[in-house]
Amino acid sequence: MNAATTGLAAGMALGFAGYFGGFWAFLLVLVLGAVGLIVGLAVQGDLDLRSGRQR
């Protein structure tokens, strides 16, 4: 799935959440989407969550 399709799906999900659930549902979908993005990038290996310092 390319970036445009992903953006379209995310925008539609946020739009439905805002329309049917109100502002708090919109925020919940937005936050959970961001968490899912971070977890997905970490699992895929594109995001390193470890700190730069080593002991």
MIDRENGU-766816 format. One record per atom (N, C-alpha, C): residue number from 1; residue in three letters; chain; atom name; x, y, z. Coordinates in steps of 0.1 Angstrom, whole numbers. Layout:
# MIDRENGU-766816
<atom><num>NUM</num><residuo>ALA</residuo><cadena>A</cadena><atomo>CA</atomo><px>X</px><py>Y</py><pz>Z</pz></atom>
...
# end
This chain:
# MIDRENGU-766816
<atom><num>1</num><residuo>MET</residuo><cadena>A</cadena><atomo>N</atomo><px>8</px><py>-12</py><pz>0</pz></atom>
<atom><num>1</num><residuo>MET</residuo><cadena>A</cadena><atomo>CA</atomo><px>0</px><py>0</py><pz>0</pz></atom>
<atom><num>1</num><residuo>MET</residuo><cadena>A</cadena><atomo>C</atomo><px>9</px><py>12</py><pz>0</pz></atom>
<atom><num>2</num><residuo>ASN</residuo><cadena>A</cadena><atomo>N</atomo><px>6</px><py>22</py><pz>-9</pz></atom>
<atom><num>2</num><residuo>ASN</residuo><cadena>A</cadena><atomo>CA</atomo><px>15</px><py>33</py><pz>-10</pz></atom>
<atom><num>2</num><residuo>ASN</residuo><cadena>A</cadena><atomo>C</atomo><px>10</px><py>44</py><pz>0</pz></atom>
<atom><num>3</num><residuo>ALA</residuo><cadena>A</cadena><atomo>N</atomo><px>18</px><py>55</py><pz>1</pz></atom>
<atom><num>3</num><residuo>ALA</residuo><cadena>A</cadena><atomo>CA</atomo><px>16</px><py>65</py><pz>11</pz></atom>
<atom><num>3</num><residuo>ALA</residuo><cadena>A</cadena><atomo>C</atomo><px>2</px><py>72</py><pz>8</pz></atom>
<atom><num>4</num><residuo>ALA</residuo><cadena>A</cadena><atomo>N</atomo><px>-2</px><py>75</py><pz>-4</pz></atom>
<atom><num>4</num><residuo>ALA</residuo><cadena>A</cadena><atomo>CA</atomo><px>-14</px><py>81</py><pz>-7</pz></atom>
<atom><num>4</num><residuo>ALA</residuo><cadena>A</cadena><atomo>C</atomo><px>-26</px><py>73</py><pz>-2</pz></atom>
<atom><num>5</num><residuo>THR</residuo><cadena>A</cadena><atomo>N</atomo><px>-26</px><py>60</py><pz>-4</pz></atom>
<atom><num>5</num><residuo>THR</residuo><cadena>A</cadena><atomo>CA</atomo><px>-37</px><py>51</py><pz>0</pz></atom>
<atom><num>5</num><residuo>THR</residuo><cadena>A</cadena><atomo>C</atomo><px>-37</px><py>50</py><pz>15</pz></atom>
<atom><num>6</num><residuo>THR</residuo><cadena>A</cadena><atomo>N</atomo><px>-26</px><py>50</py><pz>21</pz></atom>
<atom><num>6</num><residuo>THR</residuo><cadena>A</cadena><atomo>CA</atomo><px>-25</px><py>49</py><pz>36</pz></atom>
<atom><num>6</num><residuo>THR</residuo><cadena>A</cadena><atomo>C</atomo><px>-31</px><py>62</py><pz>42</pz></atom>
<atom><num>7</num><residuo>GLY</residuo><cadena>A</cadena><atomo>N</atomo><px>-27</px><py>74</py><pz>36</pz></atom>
<atom><num>7</num><residuo>GLY</residuo><cadena>A</cadena><atomo>CA</atomo><px>-32</px><py>86</py><pz>41</pz></atom>
<atom><num>7</num><residuo>GLY</residuo><cadena>A</cadena><atomo>C</atomo><px>-47</px><py>88</py><pz>39</pz></atom>
<atom><num>8</num><residuo>LEU</residuo><cadena>A</cadena><atomo>N</atomo><px>-52</px><py>83</py><pz>27</pz></atom>
<atom><num>8</num><residuo>LEU</residuo><cadena>A</cadena><atomo>CA</atomo><px>-66</px><py>83</py><pz>25</pz></atom>
<atom><num>8</num><residuo>LEU</residuo><cadena>A</cadena><atomo>C</atomo><px>-74</px><py>74</py><pz>35</pz></atom>
<atom><num>9</num><residuo>ALA</residuo><cadena>A</cadena><atomo>N</atomo><px>-69</px><py>63</py><pz>38</pz></atom>
<atom><num>9</num><residuo>ALA</residuo><cadena>A</cadena><atomo>CA</atomo><px>-75</px><py>54</py><pz>48</pz></atom>
<atom><num>9</num><residuo>ALA</residuo><cadena>A</cadena><atomo>C</atomo><px>-75</px><py>60</py><pz>62</pz></atom>
<atom><num>10</num><residuo>ALA</residuo><cadena>A</cadena><atomo>N</atomo><px>-64</px><py>66</py><pz>66</pz></atom>
<atom><num>10</num><residuo>ALA</residuo><cadena>A</cadena><atomo>CA</atomo><px>-63</px><py>73</py><pz>79</pz></atom>
<atom><num>10</num><residuo>ALA</residuo><cadena>A</cadena><atomo>C</atomo><px>-73</px><py>85</py><pz>79</pz></atom>
<atom><num>11</num><residuo>GLY</residuo><cadena>A</cadena><atomo>N</atomo><px>-73</px><py>93</py><pz>69</pz></atom>
<atom><num>11</num><residuo>GLY</residuo><cadena>A</cadena><atomo>CA</atomo><px>-82</px><py>104</py><pz>69</pz></atom>
<atom><num>11</num><residuo>GLY</residuo><cadena>A</cadena><atomo>C</atomo><px>-97</px><py>100</py><pz>69</pz></atom>
<atom><num>12</num><residuo>MET</residuo><cadena>A</cadena><atomo>N</atomo><px>-100</px><py>89</py><pz>62</pz></atom>
<atom><num>12</num><residuo>MET</residuo><cadena>A</cadena><atomo>CA</atomo><px>-114</px><py>85</py><pz>63</pz></atom>
<atom><num>12</num><residuo>MET</residuo><cadena>A</cadena><atomo>C</atomo><px>-118</px><py>79</py><pz>77</pz></atom>
<atom><num>13</num><residuo>ALA</residuo><cadena>A</cadena><atomo>N</atomo><px>-109</px><py>72</py><pz>83</pz></atom>
<atom><num>13</num><residuo>ALA</residuo><cadena>A</cadena><atomo>CA</atomo><px>-111</px><py>67</py><pz>96</pz></atom>
<atom><num>13</num><residuo>ALA</residuo><cadena>A</cadena><atomo>C</atomo><px>-113</px><py>78</py><pz>106</pz></atom>
<atom><num>14</num><residuo>LEU</residuo><cadena>A</cadena><atomo>N</atomo><px>-105</px><py>88</py><pz>105</pz></atom>
<atom><num>14</num><residuo>LEU</residuo><cadena>A</cadena><atomo>CA</atomo><px>-106</px><py>100</py><pz>114</pz></atom>
<atom><num>14</num><residuo>LEU</residuo><cadena>A</cadena><atomo>C</atomo><px>-119</px><py>107</py><pz>112</pz></atom>
<atom><num>15</num><residuo>GLY</residuo><cadena>A</cadena><atomo>N</atomo><px>-123</px><py>108</py><pz>99</pz></atom>
<atom><num>15</num><residuo>GLY</residuo><cadena>A</cadena><atomo>CA</atomo><px>-135</px><py>115</py><pz>96</pz></atom>
<atom><num>15</num><residuo>GLY</residuo><cadena>A</cadena><atomo>C</atomo><px>-147</px><py>108</py><pz>101</pz></atom>
<atom><num>16</num><residuo>PHE</residuo><cadena>A</cadena><atomo>N</atomo><px>-148</px><py>95</py><pz>99</pz></atom>
<atom><num>16</num><residuo>PHE</residuo><cadena>A</cadena><atomo>CA</atomo><px>-159</px><py>87</py><pz>105</pz></atom>
<atom><num>16</num><residuo>PHE</residuo><cadena>A</cadena><atomo>C</atomo><px>-159</px><py>88</py><pz>120</pz></atom>
<atom><num>17</num><residuo>ALA</residuo><cadena>A</cadena><atomo>N</atomo><px>-148</px><py>87</py><pz>126</pz></atom>
<atom><num>17</num><residuo>ALA</residuo><cadena>A</cadena><atomo>CA</atomo><px>-147</px><py>88</py><pz>141</pz></atom>
<atom><num>17</num><residuo>ALA</residuo><cadena>A</cadena><atomo>C</atomo><px>-152</px><py>102</py><pz>146</pz></atom>
<atom><num>18</num><residuo>GLY</residuo><cadena>A</cadena><atomo>N</atomo><px>-148</px><py>112</py><pz>139</pz></atom>
<atom><num>18</num><residuo>GLY</residuo><cadena>A</cadena><atomo>CA</atomo><px>-153</px><py>126</py><pz>142</pz></atom>
<atom><num>18</num><residuo>GLY</residuo><cadena>A</cadena><atomo>C</atomo><px>-167</px><py>128</py><pz>140</pz></atom>
<atom><num>19</num><residuo>TYR</residuo><cadena>A</cadena><atomo>N</atomo><px>-172</px><py>123</py><pz>129</pz></atom>
<atom><num>19</num><residuo>TYR</residuo><cadena>A</cadena><atomo>CA</atomo><px>-187</px><py>125</py><pz>125</pz></atom>
<atom><num>19</num><residuo>TYR</residuo><cadena>A</cadena><atomo>C</atomo><px>-196</px><py>117</py><pz>135</pz></atom>
<atom><num>20</num><residuo>PHE</residuo><cadena>A</cadena><atomo>N</atomo><px>-193</px><py>104</py><pz>137</pz></atom>
<atom><num>20</num><residuo>PHE</residuo><cadena>A</cadena><atomo>CA</atomo><px>-202</px><py>95</py><pz>144</pz></atom>
<atom><num>20</num><residuo>PHE</residuo><cadena>A</cadena><atomo>C</atomo><px>-199</px><py>95</py><pz>159</pz></atom>
<atom><num>21</num><residuo>GLY</residuo><cadena>A</cadena><atomo>N</atomo><px>-187</px><py>98</py><pz>163</pz></atom>
<atom><num>21</num><residuo>GLY</residuo><cadena>A</cadena><atomo>CA</atomo><px>-183</px><py>97</py><pz>177</pz></atom>
<atom><num>21</num><residuo>GLY</residuo><cadena>A</cadena><atomo>C</atomo><px>-180</px><py>110</py><pz>184</pz></atom>
<atom><num>22</num><residuo>GLY</residuo><cadena>A</cadena><atomo>N</atomo><px>-178</px><py>120</py><pz>177</pz></atom>
<atom><num>22</num><residuo>GLY</residuo><cadena>A</cadena><atomo>CA</atomo><px>-175</px><py>133</py><pz>183</pz></atom>
<atom><num>22</num><residuo>GLY</residuo><cadena>A</cadena><atomo>C</atomo><px>-160</px><py>135</py><pz>184</pz></atom>
<atom><num>23</num><residuo>PHE</residuo><cadena>A</cadena><atomo>N</atomo><px>-157</px><py>146</py><pz>191</pz></atom>
<atom><num>23</num><residuo>PHE</residuo><cadena>A</cadena><atomo>CA</atomo><px>-143</px><py>150</py><pz>192</pz></atom>
<atom><num>23</num><residuo>PHE</residuo><cadena>A</cadena><atomo>C</atomo><px>-135</px><py>140</py><pz>200</pz></atom>
<atom><num>24</num><residuo>TRP</residuo><cadena>A</cadena><atomo>N</atomo><px>-140</px><py>134</py><pz>210</pz></atom>
<atom><num>24</num><residuo>TRP</residuo><cadena>A</cadena><atomo>CA</atomo><px>-132</px><py>125</py><pz>218</pz></atom>
<atom><num>24</num><residuo>TRP</residuo><cadena>A</cadena><atomo>C</atomo><px>-129</px><py>112</py><pz>211</pz></atom>
<atom><num>25</num><residuo>ALA</residuo><cadena>A</cadena><atomo>N</atomo><px>-138</px><py>108</py><pz>203</pz></atom>
<atom><num>25</num><residuo>ALA</residuo><cadena>A</cadena><atomo>CA</atomo><px>-136</px><py>96</py><pz>195</pz></atom>
<atom><num>25</num><residuo>ALA</residuo><cadena>A</cadena><atomo>C</atomo><px>-125</px><py>99</py><pz>184</pz></atom>
<atom><num>26</num><residuo>PHE</residuo><cadena>A</cadena><atomo>N</atomo><px>-126</px><py>111</py><pz>178</pz></atom>
<atom><num>26</num><residuo>PHE</residuo><cadena>A</cadena><atomo>CA</atomo><px>-116</px><py>116</py><pz>169</pz></atom>
<atom><num>26</num><residuo>PHE</residuo><cadena>A</cadena><atomo>C</atomo><px>-102</px><py>115</py><pz>175</pz></atom>
<atom><num>27</num><residuo>LEU</residuo><cadena>A</cadena><atomo>N</atomo><px>-101</px><py>121</py><pz>187</pz></atom>
<atom><num>27</num><residuo>LEU</residuo><cadena>A</cadena><atomo>CA</atomo><px>-88</px><py>121</py><pz>194</pz></atom>
<atom><num>27</num><residuo>LEU</residuo><cadena>A</cadena><atomo>C</atomo><px>-83</px><py>107</py><pz>197</pz></atom>
<atom><num>28</num><residuo>LEU</residuo><cadena>A</cadena><atomo>N</atomo><px>-92</px><py>98</py><pz>202</pz></atom>
<atom><num>28</num><residuo>LEU</residuo><cadena>A</cadena><atomo>CA</atomo><px>-89</px><py>84</py><pz>205</pz></atom>
<atom><num>28</num><residuo>LEU</residuo><cadena>A</cadena><atomo>C</atomo><px>-83</px><py>77</py><pz>193</pz></atom>
<atom><num>29</num><residuo>VAL</residuo><cadena>A</cadena><atomo>N</atomo><px>-90</px><py>78</py><pz>181</pz></atom>
<atom><num>29</num><residuo>VAL</residuo><cadena>A</cadena><atomo>CA</atomo><px>-86</px><py>72</py><pz>169</pz></atom>
<atom><num>29</num><residuo>VAL</residuo><cadena>A</cadena><atomo>C</atomo><px>-72</px><py>78</py><pz>165</pz></atom>
<atom><num>30</num><residuo>LEU</residuo><cadena>A</cadena><atomo>N</atomo><px>-70</px><py>91</py><pz>166</pz></atom>
<atom><num>30</num><residuo>LEU</residuo><cadena>A</cadena><atomo>CA</atomo><px>-58</px><py>97</py><pz>162</pz></atom>
<atom><num>30</num><residuo>LEU</residuo><cadena>A</cadena><atomo>C</atomo><px>-46</px><py>92</py><pz>171</pz></atom>
<atom><num>31</num><residuo>VAL</residuo><cadena>A</cadena><atomo>N</atomo><px>-48</px><py>91</py><pz>184</pz></atom>
<atom><num>31</num><residuo>VAL</residuo><cadena>A</cadena><atomo>CA</atomo><px>-38</px><py>87</py><pz>193</pz></atom>
<atom><num>31</num><residuo>VAL</residuo><cadena>A</cadena><atomo>C</atomo><px>-34</px><py>72</py><pz>191</pz></atom>
<atom><num>32</num><residuo>LEU</residuo><cadena>A</cadena><atomo>N</atomo><px>-45</px><py>64</py><pz>190</pz></atom>
<atom><num>32</num><residuo>LEU</residuo><cadena>A</cadena><atomo>CA</atomo><px>-42</px><py>49</py><pz>187</pz></atom>
<atom><num>32</num><residuo>LEU</residuo><cadena>A</cadena><atomo>C</atomo><px>-36</px><py>47</py><pz>174</pz></atom>
<atom><num>33</num><residuo>GLY</residuo><cadena>A</cadena><atomo>N</atomo><px>-39</px><py>55</py><pz>164</pz></atom>
<atom><num>33</num><residuo>GLY</residuo><cadena>A</cadena><atomo>CA</atomo><px>-33</px><py>54</py><pz>151</pz></atom>
<atom><num>33</num><residuo>GLY</residuo><cadena>A</cadena><atomo>C</atomo><px>-18</px><py>57</py><pz>152</pz></atom>
<atom><num>34</num><residuo>ALA</residuo><cadena>A</cadena><atomo>N</atomo><px>-15</px><py>68</py><pz>159</pz></atom>
<atom><num>34</num><residuo>ALA</residuo><cadena>A</cadena><atomo>CA</atomo><px>-1</px><py>71</py><pz>161</pz></atom>
<atom><num>34</num><residuo>ALA</residuo><cadena>A</cadena><atomo>C</atomo><px>7</px><py>60</py><pz>168</pz></atom>
<atom><num>35</num><residuo>VAL</residuo><cadena>A</cadena><atomo>N</atomo><px>1</px><py>55</py><pz>179</pz></atom>
<atom><num>35</num><residuo>VAL</residuo><cadena>A</cadena><atomo>CA</atomo><px>7</px><py>44</py><pz>186</pz></atom>
<atom><num>35</num><residuo>VAL</residuo><cadena>A</cadena><atomo>C</atomo><px>10</px><py>32</py><pz>177</pz></atom>
<atom><num>36</num><residuo>GLY</residuo><cadena>A</cadena><atomo>N</atomo><px>0</px><py>29</py><pz>169</pz></atom>
<atom><num>36</num><residuo>GLY</residuo><cadena>A</cadena><atomo>CA</atomo><px>1</px><py>18</py><pz>159</pz></atom>
<atom><num>36</num><residuo>GLY</residuo><cadena>A</cadena><atomo>C</atomo><px>12</px><py>20</py><pz>149</pz></atom>
<atom><num>37</num><residuo>LEU</residuo><cadena>A</cadena><atomo>N</atomo><px>13</px><py>33</py><pz>144</pz></atom>
<atom><num>37</num><residuo>LEU</residuo><cadena>A</cadena><atomo>CA</atomo><px>23</px><py>36</py><pz>135</pz></atom>
<atom><num>37</num><residuo>LEU</residuo><cadena>A</cadena><atomo>C</atomo><px>37</px><py>34</py><pz>141</pz></atom>
<atom><num>38</num><residuo>ILE</residuo><cadena>A</cadena><atomo>N</atomo><px>39</px><py>39</py><pz>153</pz></atom>
<atom><num>38</num><residuo>ILE</residuo><cadena>A</cadena><atomo>CA</atomo><px>52</px><py>37</py><pz>160</pz></atom>
<atom><num>38</num><residuo>ILE</residuo><cadena>A</cadena><atomo>C</atomo><px>55</px><py>23</py><pz>162</pz></atom>
<atom><num>39</num><residuo>VAL</residuo><cadena>A</cadena><atomo>N</atomo><px>46</px><py>15</py><pz>167</pz></atom>
<atom><num>39</num><residuo>VAL</residuo><cadena>A</cadena><atomo>CA</atomo><px>48</px><py>0</py><pz>169</pz></atom>
<atom><num>39</num><residuo>VAL</residuo><cadena>A</cadena><atomo>C</atomo><px>51</px><py>-6</py><pz>156</pz></atom>
<atom><num>40</num><residuo>GLY</residuo><cadena>A</cadena><atomo>N</atomo><px>44</px><py>-3</py><pz>145</pz></atom>
<atom><num>40</num><residuo>GLY</residuo><cadena>A</cadena><atomo>CA</atomo><px>46</px><py>-9</py><pz>132</pz></atom>
<atom><num>40</num><residuo>GLY</residuo><cadena>A</cadena><atomo>C</atomo><px>60</px><py>-6</py><pz>127</pz></atom>
<atom><num>41</num><residuo>LEU</residuo><cadena>A</cadena><atomo>N</atomo><px>64</px><py>7</py><pz>128</pz></atom>
<atom><num>41</num><residuo>LEU</residuo><cadena>A</cadena><atomo>CA</atomo><px>77</px><py>10</py><pz>123</pz></atom>
<atom><num>41</num><residuo>LEU</residuo><cadena>A</cadena><atomo>C</atomo><px>88</px><py>4</py><pz>132</pz></atom>
<atom><num>42</num><residuo>ALA</residuo><cadena>A</cadena><atomo>N</atomo><px>86</px><py>2</py><pz>145</pz></atom>
<atom><num>42</num><residuo>ALA</residuo><cadena>A</cadena><atomo>CA</atomo><px>96</px><py>-5</py><pz>153</pz></atom>
<atom><num>42</num><residuo>ALA</residuo><cadena>A</cadena><atomo>C</atomo><px>97</px><py>-19</py><pz>149</pz></atom>
<atom><num>43</num><residuo>VAL</residuo><cadena>A</cadena><atomo>N</atomo><px>86</px><py>-26</py><pz>147</pz></atom>
<atom><num>43</num><residuo>VAL</residuo><cadena>A</cadena><atomo>CA</atomo><px>86</px><py>-40</py><pz>143</pz></atom>
<atom><num>43</num><residuo>VAL</residuo><cadena>A</cadena><atomo>C</atomo><px>93</px><py>-42</py><pz>130</pz></atom>
<atom><num>44</num><residuo>GLN</residuo><cadena>A</cadena><atomo>N</atomo><px>90</px><py>-33</py><pz>121</pz></atom>
<atom><num>44</num><residuo>GLN</residuo><cadena>A</cadena><atomo>CA</atomo><px>95</px><py>-34</py><pz>107</pz></atom>
<atom><num>44</num><residuo>GLN</residuo><cadena>A</cadena><atomo>C</atomo><px>110</px><py>-31</py><pz>107</pz></atom>
<atom><num>45</num><residuo>GLY</residuo><cadena>A</cadena><atomo>N</atomo><px>115</px><py>-24</py><pz>117</pz></atom>
<atom><num>45</num><residuo>GLY</residuo><cadena>A</cadena><atomo>CA</atomo><px>130</px><py>-21</py><pz>118</pz></atom>
<atom><num>45</num><residuo>GLY</residuo><cadena>A</cadena><atomo>C</atomo><px>133</px><py>-7</py><pz>113</pz></atom>
<atom><num>46</num><residuo>ASP</residuo><cadena>A</cadena><atomo>N</atomo><px>123</px><py>1</py><pz>110</pz></atom>
<atom><num>46</num><residuo>ASP</residuo><cadena>A</cadena><atomo>CA</atomo><px>126</px><py>14</py><pz>105</pz></atom>
<atom><num>46</num><residuo>ASP</residuo><cadena>A</cadena><atomo>C</atomo><px>127</px><py>25</py><pz>116</pz></atom>
<atom><num>47</num><residuo>LEU</residuo><cadena>A</cadena><atomo>N</atomo><px>124</px><py>21</py><pz>128</pz></atom>
<atom><num>47</num><residuo>LEU</residuo><cadena>A</cadena><atomo>CA</atomo><px>125</px><py>30</py><pz>140</pz></atom>
<atom><num>47</num><residuo>LEU</residuo><cadena>A</cadena><atomo>C</atomo><px>132</px><py>23</py><pz>151</pz></atom>
<atom><num>48</num><residuo>ASP</residuo><cadena>A</cadena><atomo>N</atomo><px>143</px><py>29</py><pz>156</pz></atom>
<atom><num>48</num><residuo>ASP</residuo><cadena>A</cadena><atomo>CA</atomo><px>150</px><py>24</py><pz>167</pz></atom>
<atom><num>48</num><residuo>ASP</residuo><cadena>A</cadena><atomo>C</atomo><px>146</px><py>31</py><pz>180</pz></atom>
<atom><num>49</num><residuo>LEU</residuo><cadena>A</cadena><atomo>N</atomo><px>139</px><py>23</py><pz>189</pz></atom>
<atom><num>49</num><residuo>LEU</residuo><cadena>A</cadena><atomo>CA</atomo><px>134</px><py>29</py><pz>201</pz></atom>
<atom><num>49</num><residuo>LEU</residuo><cadena>A</cadena><atomo>C</atomo><px>144</px><py>29</py><pz>212</pz></atom>
<atom><num>50</num><residuo>ARG</residuo><cadena>A</cadena><atomo>N</atomo><px>156</px><py>23</py><pz>210</pz></atom>
<atom><num>50</num><residuo>ARG</residuo><cadena>A</cadena><atomo>CA</atomo><px>166</px><py>24</py><pz>221</pz></atom>
<atom><num>50</num><residuo>ARG</residuo><cadena>A</cadena><atomo>C</atomo><px>173</px><py>37</py><pz>221</pz></atom>
<atom><num>51</num><residuo>SER</residuo><cadena>A</cadena><atomo>N</atomo><px>177</px><py>41</py><pz>233</pz></atom>
<atom><num>51</num><residuo>SER</residuo><cadena>A</cadena><atomo>CA</atomo><px>184</px><py>54</py><pz>234</pz></atom>
<atom><num>51</num><residuo>SER</residuo><cadena>A</cadena><atomo>C</atomo><px>198</px><py>53</py><pz>227</pz></atom>
<atom><num>52</num><residuo>GLY</residuo><cadena>A</cadena><atomo>N</atomo><px>204</px><py>64</py><pz>224</pz></atom>
<atom><num>52</num><residuo>GLY</residuo><cadena>A</cadena><atomo>CA</atomo><px>217</px><py>64</py><pz>217</pz></atom>
<atom><num>52</num><residuo>GLY</residuo><cadena>A</cadena><atomo>C</atomo><px>228</px><py>60</py><pz>227</pz></atom>
<atom><num>53</num><residuo>ARG</residuo><cadena>A</cadena><atomo>N</atomo><px>226</px><py>61</py><pz>240</pz></atom>
<atom><num>53</num><residuo>ARG</residuo><cadena>A</cadena><atomo>CA</atomo><px>236</px><py>59</py><pz>250</pz></atom>
<atom><num>53</num><residuo>ARG</residuo><cadena>A</cadena><atomo>C</atomo><px>237</px><py>44</py><pz>253</pz></atom>
<atom><num>54</num><residuo>GLN</residuo><cadena>A</cadena><atomo>N</atomo><px>249</px><py>39</py><pz>255</pz></atom>
<atom><num>54</num><residuo>GLN</residuo><cadena>A</cadena><atomo>CA</atomo><px>251</px><py>25</py><pz>259</pz></atom>
<atom><num>54</num><residuo>GLN</residuo><cadena>A</cadena><atomo>C</atomo><px>259</px><py>25</py><pz>272</pz></atom>
<atom><num>55</num><residuo>ARG</residuo><cadena>A</cadena><atomo>N</atomo><px>255</px><py>16</py><pz>280</pz></atom>
<atom><num>55</num><residuo>ARG</residuo><cadena>A</cadena><atomo>CA</atomo><px>262</px><py>15</py><pz>294</pz></atom>
<atom><num>55</num><residuo>ARG</residuo><cadena>A</cadena><atomo>C</atomo><px>274</px><py>7</py><pz>293</pz></atom>
# end
